[in-house]
Amino acid sequence: MKTDGGGSIDLFRALKTFAATVESTNFSAAGRQLGVTPGAVSKQIGMLETLLGCRLFQRTTRHLSVTDEGRRLYAMAREPAQQIEDAIAALSSNETQLSGTVKVSLPIAFSRVALLPVLGRFRERYPQVTLDLRFENRHVDLISEGYDCAIGQLHDTDSSVVARTLASLTLILCAAPAYLERHGEPQTIEDLEHHELIAFRSPSSGRIQTWKLLARNKEVVFEPGSHLIVSDTEALTEVAVGGCGIALLGAHHAAALIAAGRLQRVLPKFVSRRSDICIYYAARRHLPPRVAAFVEFVVEEVRHSEIVNQSTELILQRSVQIR
């Protein structure tokens, strides 16, 4: 295709370069991802801007930002360009030769206990696949943010997203044995008023988490008054282990610590339920082979992981206790 300046442009290559630049936020990083020089990236972007007759990026000596026109082009062009590349890869590669990048959004604490310990097996199986793992406790927009898949909770789903459950998310009340020796063990919900409670502040909303506790079919809503508030799940677990008070923890975080005697369940007939933890990806007819391979690996490994099995057994014990 010819530009207005008379030069010739490979439109598919230019769009791929453009998408990499948007996702990398600078020419150098995009060049490393594509295996070309920053100058080659800049040239491709310049030719594409000439062809379209508009600026796709605002450039300064230190900063590169996407224009409104650039954002619109990225939203419209990334998915078709990726589908073409994936179709070519699917026809020219077998399973052991999969290559390319899988960009994934991961929840920090859950991934560290359930996924990262087994990730080496994926690397051994698919050595040419690059995993770009972004650790962030938030819901992401797969298409507009350029993610291939994400792990987390989905409160609402639609036909544009496929979600596959990895683990149920059940929270339980826990405290360190040393804390309970000093302060006694609560026997009722009302007893919690007389204990040190560790509250959790949502990093996204800034609100302190309400404890919605279930026993049989009855729900009790409890506002944890606290002198200790944290906004990180791993910190919440650590301060509970350190004897600072009673915390509401995910069973998948607490199970191994309870088995090791570092935590003890409190009011075991009560649990708090959240939306399941899923791996989700954009619904499309042909999922890129490298993304499909990663999704299937995660589903198989996490569903049958030791940490998920331990947390399931812990919740089943609770069910037996209250019959």
N, C-alpha and C positions, 0 to 999 in steps of 0.2 A: 504494500500500500504506500502511496506517495504522500508526503507532507506538502504543505504550501510552499516550503522552501526548496522543494525539488528532491529532497532526500527520500530514501526508502525506509519504511519502518515495518518490523515484524510485530504486528499488533498483539498477538498472543504473548510473545516475549515481553513486550512493553507493559502489558497489563499485569503479567506475573511480577515484573520488576516493581511496578507501581504498588501492588498489594504488599509485597515484601517491605517496601519503604514505609508504607502506612503502619504496618505491624511492628517494624523495628524502630521507627521514629527518627532514623538518620540514614544517610547514604552508606556510611561505613559498615554498619551492622547489616544492612540489606545486602551489601556486596559480599560480606562473609557468608551470609546464608545462601546466596546464589552462586558463590564461587567466582565472582568477578570483582573488578576494582571499583572503588567509589566513583571514579570518573566515568566508568561505563554505566553505572546506575544513573548518575546525573544526566548523561547524554540521552539515555532511554526516556527518562522523565521529561526532559526538554523537548524531545521529538513528539512525545505524546501530547504535551501541552500545545505545541505548534499545530498538531493535527486537530485538536479539539477547540483550539482558539480560546483557551482560558487557563488561568493559573490553578494548579492542583495543590501546590505547596507555597507557603510564605517562607522565604529563606532569610536568615540573618547569619552573621559569622558564627554564632553559637547555638542557634536554635532553628528547628525545622517544624513547622506546624501545618496541618492539613486545612485547606480552605473548605468552605461549604461545598463548592463544586467537587473537590476531591473526595469529601465524605459521601456525596451522592454517587459518584462514580464507583467508589469502593463497595457501597451497599449493593449496587446493581451488577457489578462485574465480577466480584470475587467468586461468588458461587458458580456461575457458568464456567469461568476460567479453571477453577479447581476441578469441576466435573470433567472437563476435557482432559486435564492432566491425569486425573485418576483413571479415566477410561483407557488412556494410552498405557499407563502403568499396569493396569489389570490385564491387558492383552499381551504385554511384553515381559511380564515377570511371573515367576512361580512363587509359592508361599515362602520358600527359604530365601528368596532374593528381594523381598519387600524392602522399599527404601522410601525416604522422604521424612517429613516432620509431622508429628502428632502434637498439636498444642492442646494442653489439658489444664483445666482449672480444678484445683484440689482443696478440700478443707484441711486445715493444717493438722489438727490433733488426730483426727480419724485416720488420715493417710499415713501418719507416722507409725501408728500401731497396726494397721490392717493391710497397707499396700506396700510401703517402702521396704519392709523386710523381705518381700518376695520378688521385688522388681528385678533383681539380678537374673532371674529365670527368663524374663521377657528379653532382656538384653542378650542373653546367650542364644535365644531362639531366633531373634531378629536383629542381628548386629548392625544392619544398615539403616534401621529406623531410628531417627532422632526424636527423643521425647523432650518436649519443651514444657516443663511442669511449672505452673504458676500457683503458688500457695496463697490462698485468699479465702476467707470465710464469707462468701457472698454468692448470690445467684448471678450468673452471667448471661448475657444475651449472646448466644452462640454465633449467630450470623453477623451481627453488626460489630462484634468484638473479635471476630476471626478465630473462635475456638472450634476445634474438631469435636470435643466432648468435654464433659464436666462431671464431677462427683459432688453430690450435695443433696439437700432436701428440696423437693418440688411441692409447693403447696397447691399450685394450679398447673394443669397440663392442657395442651391442646394438640390438634392433629399435626402441628409443625414440629413436634418434639417426640422422640421415642425415649421412654424411661424404663430402665430395668433395675429392679430392686436388688440391693446388695446386702442390706441388714436392716432389721427393725431398730428404731432408735427409742430405747426405753431408759429413763433416768431413775436412779435410786438414791436414797439418803444414806450418806456414809460419814464416818468420823474415825479418827485414829484411836486405837485402843487406849493410848495414854490419855487422850482427852476424856474419854468416857470414864476412865478410872478416877480422874480428878473431879468431874462434874456429874457423874451418874448417867445412866442411859434413859432417855425419855420413853415413856410408855404410851403416851397419847399425843395427838397433834397439839393439844393445848400446852403440853410440857415444853414444846419447842420455844415458847415465849420466854422461858427461863434459861435458855442456852445461847452460846455464841454461835451465830449462824454466818456462813460465808455466802455473800450474795454475788450474783453475776450480772454485769452490765453489758448489754448487747453493743458490740462495737459499731454496728450499722445504725441502730435507732437511738442509742444512748440511754435506753430505758433499762431499769433493773428488772430482771426476770422474775415474774410471779411464779410461785410454786403451785402448780395444779396437780394435786395428788389424788390418785385413784385407789380405792380399796373395794373389791368386788365391783359393783356398778355405781358406787357412790363417789362423787368428786368433791374434794375439799380444796378451796382456793385459799392459799396462805401467802401473805406478804412478808418476806423475810426481813425484819428489821435487823440491821447489821452495822457493826463498826469496821467491817472488812469487806470491801467491794473490789472485784477484779473483772477485767474485760477479756481475759484469755483463758481458754479451757484448760490448757496445760498448767497454767498458774493456779487455777482453781483446784486442780487435783493435788498439786504440790503443797499448797498451804493446808489442805485437808490432811494429807499425810503428815505434815509437820505439827499437827495437833492444835491448829488454830480454831477449830470448831466443826460444825456439821455442814456438809455441802450436798447439793443435788448434782450428782455426776452421772454421765452416760455409763451404762452397764459395761460397754466395751472398754472403757477406760478403767473402771473400778475392779473388774473381775480378777485380773492377775494380781492386783494389790491386795484384794481380799484373800485370795488363795495363799499369798505370801505372808499374811498376818499383819500387813501394814495398814490396812483399813478394815473396818467392821461395819456391817449394815446396821442401820438405825430404822426403827419402825418398818420392818421388812414386809409387812402386808401392804404398804403403800408404794406405788410407783407413779411415774409421770411419763406419759407417752407423747412422742413427737412424730412428725411425718417421717416415713422411711428414708434411709439414705440410699440414693440411686446413682447410677451412672446414666447420663442422658446425652443425646446427640440429635442433630437435626434430622428429621424424617426426609429421606430421599430414596429414590428407586435403587441407586447403586451407591452403597456406602464404600468409600475408598478402602481398598484392601488393607492398608496399614492401620487405618482407624478401626476397621472390623476386627483385625487381629488383636489390637490393644483392648477393645471392649470385651471380646470373648475371654481374653486372659484375665482381665480384672474381675469379671463375673465369676469365672471358675475359681480363681484363687481367693478372692475375698469372701465369697459365700461359704467356702469350706475352710477358711482360716481358723487357726486356733483361737484367736481373740474373739471372733464371732461365735464360735462354738461355746467358749467359756461364758460369754455374756448370755447366750440362750439358756444354758444350763442354770445360770444364776437366777434368771427370771422364772424358769420352770420350778425351781426350788421354792420360790415365793408362792407359786400357785398351789403347790402341795401343802405349804404351811397354813394357808387360810381356809382350807376345805373343812 
